[in-house]
Amino acid sequence: MDTATVAPRAAATAEPLESEPDGRPRRRRGRTQVARSDLLYPAALSALLLVSMALRLWGIKQGLPYSYNADEATHFVPRAVGFLSQDLNPHYFLNPPGYSYLLYIVFELWFGSADAIRTAYVSDPTAVFVVARVVAALLGTVTVWLTYLAGSRLFDRKAGLLAAAIMAFAFLPVFYSHLALNDVPTLAPVALSLYGVAGVLRYGRRRDYALAGIGIGLAGATKYTGLIIVVCLLAASLCDGLDGSGRTAARRLGFALLLAVVSFLVANPYAVLDPSSFFSGVSQQASQAAGTEPVKLGSNPGSGINYYLWTFTWGLGWGPTIAALGGAALLVARRRIAMALVLLPAPIAFIVFMGDQQRFFGRWLMPIFPIVALLGAYGAVELVRALSRPRGPAPTQRLMPAALAGGIVAVLLLGQSVAVDLHNDAVLSRPDTRNLARAWMIGHVPAGSKVVLEPLVPDNWALDIGRVLPVTATGERWWRYPTWMTNLDQNLRPLSPGEHRYVFVDQYERYLRPELLDEYVAQGYCWVVIGSLQAGRAFAQPGAAPRAIAYYAALARRAKLVHQVSPFAGGAHPVKFSFDWSIDYYPRQYRRPGPELGIYHLTGGRCG
């Protein structure tokens, strides 16, 4: 049994004990040292939380008043606003509604009334989306604090502070704190559950089981994959019962799982009030991830496991990833079995399961980031101790002073993430390419003109926010070609005359063909706006959409490129399309957010 997790239980109400590398509780220091430590760690944590929040708020208005992330624009904020004019049943469970319910409460408190919220959503969506994004940023910062508490309880305060720093600066949590999505909000209950799990290991108290269970339920009600944290609780309960209190541990585990179910239902009550819709939504989500539904054109080929392992190197960082591998190896080598059982199986199981799906995106990896951060912090702390450990009888005979070793390890651990965060936040603070293109079109494309807009902007992009123009029947500035409809069947054969079918955005490129240009001209749709978020999919998989390649070539021949907007710095090589780096702007080539855009004017016929 792991003495580092069992021995301190007699002091259950005391401050968490720091441990020596061999797992023995460290003896208490003198009053002066304790006083300095009592000031140092809270001050360092406070500074870290302030920096963490600042990174998440810098660039928070990216793209607005238009939400260019399809999931943000359709899944959470609109659902929260919809609760104001209908019952609280989301009638949609592709994503769990926990975050949407939280936004519904926050909107009520912030705007004061349902009418004020609805008015703002229509006339000033920036205000609504900023509030929703700030909620995500706050929860991301809360995750940093809870990770510190979990690391301090599981290992010591040094490891807790380093684990918190990893979560504070890791690229994916920072970037997705700028969007009103459920990925970052899920991390807070995951970290809360880890704090409870650490208490189960160290003390085995009912209250720790309760915290772990509540965190599991809230995590699952925010994002289904957040339920992975239950694996950590099961392992901790198993270890808790190995000291002869197996029945007590089993009862407390049952209590924790009951609280997990209750907290899940509190944040997702219609899972039982509308079970058919709930199970239908979960099934649809599983089908999409598993690839039983049509695969997204432009998806990454190859192994999902390899993709997620690669994602660690930039989404979390090379330093934390290598340190986590080292920390895991140390736990096994030093036979700290309880710690290893709690921290190792969940990430491995998660990567294997998620990597076996047909769709994989970097942000889907985030539910296990707090666990990996704890492993990385432990490995980094042990590296500092090894570098600064006395090498001879004299205390001064060290490879390097502890402060120097700590500074070097901190730079190696966090340097990549800090540099990327600063660059990415600067990118997000600049105007989006789609906003710049729209501003150009307002000045050069007359209101009432017919335009073809690829599905890379939301529907309200054609509107002047806050006013209705009388030039079109819909009140939009331009007449839009219905790119969401096609007269081809699923096998790309013509339908009966006058018959059309809906095209999902993920399948848009499959139905492009050069003949569409003749249709545009015949109907007077002379302006065509294309972007790399759509065209890039076809060129990423040319064999899957050969007629789309021919369509873009024909467009270049038959139309004049009248305006172009690039997100890349001058002279920088464009980034190849991917569902991660084309959306989160991680590569250094980016200077502003958004895709590459080209605005064409067709010639001949009604477009002469």
N, C-alpha and C positions, 0 to 999 in steps of 0.2 A: 504493500500500500504506500502511497505517496505521502511521506511525512510532512511535506510542505503544505499539504492541503488538509491534514487532519489534526496535527498537533495544536494549532491555535484555537481550536473550538472551545476550550475552557475559558478563553478570553473573548467570548462572543460579543461583548459590548464594548470592547476596547478598540482603539484605533488599529486598522489593519497593520500587521507586522511585516516589515521588510525581511527578506530572506537572504541568507548567504547562497553562493552558487551551488553548494551541495544540498540545499533545501532546508538546512536548519534555521529556525527563527533567529534573527539577528538580535543581539543584546541591545538594550536601550542605551542611547548616547547620553552625554552630559547635558545639563540644562541649557548651556549656551548653544550647543549644536542643535538641540531640539528646537530652540527658539528661532534660530536661523532657518532651519528647515520648515518650520511652521509658517514663516513669512515667504520663503523662496517659492515653494510649490504653488500656493494660491496666487502669488503675483505672476508667476510664469504661466499658469493656467489662464488667468484673467487676460493677460496679454495675448495668449494664443487664441482665445475665444473672440477677442476684438478683431484680430487680424483675420481670423476665419470668416467672421461675419462681413468684414469689409471686402474680402475677395468675392464673396457671394453676392454682394450688392452692387459691385462695380460692373456696369454694363447690364443691369437688371432690366432696362427698358429696350433691349435689343429687338429690332424689327417692328416695334409697336408704332402705330395702333393696330398693325396686322400681326396676327400670330402665324408664323410660317412653319411651326412644327405641327404636323397633321394631328398627332396625338393630343397635344395641348389644345389645339383649336376645337377638337371634337369630343374629347373624352371626359374632362374633369370640370373645367370652368363652366361650359354650357350645361352640364348635368346639375351643377350646384345652382346655377341661375334658374334652371328648369324646376327645381324643387319649390320655387316661390310661387309658381302658377299651377302646380299640380300636386298630387300626393307625394309622399316621400319615397315611393317605390321607384327606383331608377329605371325599371323595366330594361335593364341592361347590366349584364354581369360579365362581359368580356374582361373587364377589369373590376375588382371589388370596389365598393363605393365609399370606403372609409375616408379617403382624402376628400372626396366630393362633399361628404357630410360635414367635414371639418370646415371646408370653404364656405359652405352654406351658413354655418354658425358665424364664421368670421365676417362674411359679407353683411349679415344682419346687424352685427355689432358695429361694423365700420361705417356702413352707409345709412343705417338707421331705419330703413323701411324697404319693403319689397318694391314699391314703386321707384324709389331712388336707385335701387340696384338695377332694375330693368332699364330705366332711363339711361343710366351710365353705360350699361352693356351695349346699348344701341348707339348712343350719341358720343360716348367717350370710353371705348373699350380699354384704352390705355390704363385708366384708373383701376378698372376691375382686374385686369391681368397683372398689374404691378402688385396689387394687394395679394393675389394668389401666389405670385412668384416670391414675394417676401415671406409668406408663410412657409414655402418650401425652403428658403434660405435659413429662416429661423430654426426649422427642424433639422437642417443640416448642421447648424452650429450646436444645437442641443445634442446631436449625435456625437460631436467631438467631446463634449463634456461627459456624456454617459460612457464613452469609450475610455476616458481617463479614469472614471470611477471603477469600471470593470477591470482595467489593467492594474490599477492600484490594489484592488482586492485580490486579484488572481496572482499577481507577482509582487510588485512593489510600486512606489510612486514614480520612480524613474521610468519603469516600463510603462506605467499608466500615462505619463506625460508624453513619452515618445509615441505610443499608440495613438494618442489624441492628435499629435502633430501629423502623423501619417494620414489620419482621416481629415485633418484640417486642410492639407495641401494636395491630397490625391486628386488627379485631374478630373476623373469622371464625376465624383461627388461635387466638386466645385462647379464644373460646367453645368450639370443638371440641376444645381440649385438655382440657376437662372431661368428655369422653366417651370411652369405649373403642371408638373407631372408627378406621378406617385413613386418614382424610383427613390429619390432622396428622402421624402417623408417616411418611407418604409424603414430606413436605416435607424431612425430614432427608437422605435419599439424593438428592433433587433438588438441594438446596443443596450436597451433597458433589460431585455431578457438575458443578455450576457452578464450584466451586473448581477442579476438574480442567480444565474448559474454559478458565477464565481462565489457567491454567498453560500450556495448549496454545498460546493466543494469545501469551503473554508469552515463553515459553521453548521450546515445542515438544518437551518431553522425553517419553520413553517413560512415566515415572512419572505424568506429568500425564494422558496418554492413559489410563493404567490406572485412575487415580482416577475419571476421567469415565466410563469404561466400567462400573466396579463400581457407581457411583452410579446409572447408567441401569438396570442389571439389578435392583438392590434396589428402586428406585422402582417399576418395572413389576411386581415380585413382591409389592409392597404394595398398589398400586392401578394398574390397567391404564393409566389416563390419565397416570400419572407418566412413561410412555415418551416424552412430548412433548419431554423434555429432550434426546433424541437429535438433534433438529433443531439445537440449539446446538452440539453436538459436530461434526456434519457441516460446519457453517459455519466453525467454528474450524479444522478440519482443512484445509478448502479454503484458508483464508487462510494457514495454516501452510505450505502447499506453493507459495505464490506467490513465494517468495524463491528459487526454483530447486531446492528439495528436495522436489519433488512426489512422487517415488517413495518417499522416506523417510516423508513424511507419510501416503501411502496405506498403507504397511505398518503404520505405527503406528495408523492408523485401524482397519485390519483387526484388529489386536491388541486394541484397545479394544472393538470390537464383539464379538469372541470372549469377552472377559472379561464383557461385558454379558450374553451368553447364559449363560455359566457361572454368574455370580452370580444370574441369574434362576432357573436350575434348582436351585441350592443352596437358595434360599429357596422354591422351588416345584417340588420334584422330581417330583411326580406329574403334571406337565404332560407328561412323557415316559413315566412309568410307568403312567399311566392316561389316555392321550390322548383316548379317546372322551368320558370325563367332562369333561376339560379343555375340549375344543372345544365340547361341548354347553353348558357353563356360560358360556363367552365368547359363544357365539351367543345364549344367552338374555339375557345382559346387554345385548348390542347391540340385540336386539329390543325390550327394555323401554325403552331410551333412545330408540330411533328411533320408538317409538309403534306398532309393528306388533302389539303386544299391547294389550289394552284400556287406554285412557288413564285415568290417575288422575283421579277426580272431584275437582274443585276446583283442577286444574292451571292454571297461569297461561296465559291465551290470548295470542296475539300472537307477536312475533318473539323467538326465543331470543337472538339477537345483541343486541337492544336490552335484553333482561333482564340479560344479563351485563355490558353496559356500565353499566347502572344499578347492578348489584351492586358494581362497583368503588367507587362513591361512598360506600357505607356499609360494605361488607365489608373494604375496604382503607382507605378514607377519601378525602374530596375532595382533601385536600392532597397525599398521595402520588400520586393519580391525575393531577392537573394537573401535578405535578412530573415524572411519568413521561412525559407527553406533551411537556413542554418538553425533557426530557432526550433523548427520541427525535429531536425536531426539531433539537436542537443537534448530535447525532451526524451527522445527514445534512447539515446546513448546513456543518459544519466538515470534512466529508468524512472522518470517522473511519470509513471503510468497514468495516474489520474488526469494530469494536465494533458497528456497526449491523447487520451480517450475523449476528452471534452473538445479539444481544439482541432484534431486532425481529421476524423471521419467526415464531418459535415462538409468542409470544402471539397474533399475528394469526391464524395457522393454527388455534390451539387455539380461539379465540373463534368463528371461522367454522365449524369442525367441530362443536363442542359446541352452538353456537347453531342449527345445522341440525336438531338432534334435536327430538323432540316433548316430551320431559321436560327440564326444566332447573331446577336448584336451586343456590343460591348457593355451597354448599360444593364443588360440582363444579368451581368456578373456581380453587380454591386451588393446584393444581400449578404454575400460572404466577406465583403471587404472588412468589416469590423473584426471578424475572426482572424483574418490574415494579418490585419494591422497588429493585433495582439501578439501573434507569432513573430512578426517582424520586429516589434519593439523588444521582445524578450531576447531574440537573437542579437540585436544591436547592443543592448545593455551588457550582455555577456561578452561581446566582442570588446567593448570598452574596458570591462574588468580584466579581460585577458591581456590587453595592451598595457594596462597600468598596474598590473599585479607585481609585487616585489620579486626580483629575480635573484636575490641573495639575502644574506643575513641583515644587511642594512636596508631600512625602509626606503632610502633614496635610490636604491638600485632597481630602477624600473625601466622598461623599454621607452616609456614616455609618461609625462605627468597625466593624471586623470583628466584634467581640464582640456589639455591638448588632444588626448584621445577622444574625448567626448565631442569636441568641436569637429574633428576630422570625420568621425562617424556620422554626426548630424548632417554635415554637408553632403556626404555620400548618400545618406538616407533620403534627404529632402531636397537636395539641390535641383535635380531634374524637375520635380513637381513644382517648386517655387518658380523656376524660370518659365515653365510652360504656362502656369497660372497667370503670371503677369502679362505674358504675351497674349494669351487668349482673352483675358479681360480687356486688354487694350483693343483687340479686334472687335469684341462685342460692343464696346462703347462707341464704335463708329457706325455710320449709316449702312443699312443693309443694301445689297445690290438691287434687290427687288424694290425697295423704296426709291432708290436713285432712278431706276428704270421707269417707275411710275411717274416720278416728277418730270422726267424728260417727255414722256408720252402726253402728259397734261399740256405741255407747251407745244407739242409738235403733231399730235394726233387729234384732230377735231372731235369734240363731243358728238356722239351719235354715229361715229365711224364703226364699221364692223371689224372686229379683231378676233384672231385665233390665239387664245392663251393656253399654253400647255398647263396641265394640272400641277403647277409648282407654286401657286399662290392660292389663298383662301377666296371663297366666293365674294366676300365684301371688299376685295381688292379693287373691283371695278366700281365701287361706290365711293362717293365723297363722304367720308364719315361725318355724320351730323346733319346732312342735308340730302334731299332727293332732287335729282335733276329731271326736268320734264322731257328730255330728249329721247328717252327710251321708255318702253312700257313698264320696265322693272324699276325705273328710277336710277339705273346705273349710268355711268358716264359713256360707256361704249356698249354696243351690241356684241355679245360673246357667242362665238361658234360653240355648239354643244359637244365639246370634246368628251363628255361623259356618256355619249351615245354612239352606237355603231350599227351599220346595216349588214354586219357579218355575223355568222354564228361562231360557236366555239372552235370550229375547225377552219375558220377563216373563209367560209363559203358564203356567197351572197344570200341574204334573207329575201323573202317575198317583197315585191315593190311596196314601199310605204311602211314596212315593218322595221323596227329598231329594237335594240336591247341595251341594257345598262352596262357600262364598262367601269370596273373598279380601277382606281388610280394605279394600283400595282400592275395592272394588265394593259395600261394605255398604249405602251409602245408596241405591243403585239399586233395592234390593229391599224398602225400607221402604214401607208402605202403611197407611192407617188401620185396615184390617181386622185387622191384627196385634193391636190393642188388645183386640179381642174374644177373640182366642186367649189373650192374657196372662191376662185375667180368668177365662176358662173353666178354665185350668190353675192358677190361684192365684198367678200371678206379679204381685204387687200393687205391688212397688217397681220403679221405672224410673229409671235413672241415665243422663243424657245429658250431652254435653259439646261444646264449640265445635270441637274437633278433628274431630268427625264431622259434627255438624249444620252447622257452618260450610261444609263442602264443598258441601252441597246448596244453601245459600243463596247461595254464590258462583257456582253454575251452576244456577239454578232450572229452566231449560229442560231440563237433562239429567236431573233427578230430581224431576219435579212431584209425584209421589205421596209423596215424602219430605217435601216442604213441607206437604202435606195431613196427613201423619202427625203432624208436630210441632204443627200447629194443633189437631188432634183431641186430642192428649195434653194440651195446655194447657186444653182445655175439659173433658175427662173426668177429669182427675187434679188433685190438690192439690199445689202446689209446697211441700214441707215444709222444704227446706233448699237454700241456694244458696251457692256459693263463687266468688269472682272473683279473678283475678290482678292486677287493675288498682287503682291508687290511687283513693281516694275521690273521686268526681266526675269521674274521667278518662273520656274517650270510649273505648269498646272498640276494639280493633284488628281491622280486617277480616281474615278468614281468608286465610292464605297458607302455603305449605309452608316458608317461611323465617321470617318474623316471628312466626308463631304458635308456632314451635318454639324459636327462638333468643332471643326476648324482647328484641330490639333496641330497639323503640320505648320512649320515656320513660314511657308510661302504665303499664308493668308495675311492680308492686311485689313480686310473688312469681312463681315459675315455675309453669307448668301452664295448662290451658285453663279457661274458664268452665264450671262444673258446676252442674247442677240435679238435685235428687233429688225425684221425684214419687211420690205414693201414689195408685194408681187407686181408683176408687169403684165401687160396684155389684157385684152377683153375689157371688162368693167374696171380693171385696175390699171388701165393704160395711163 
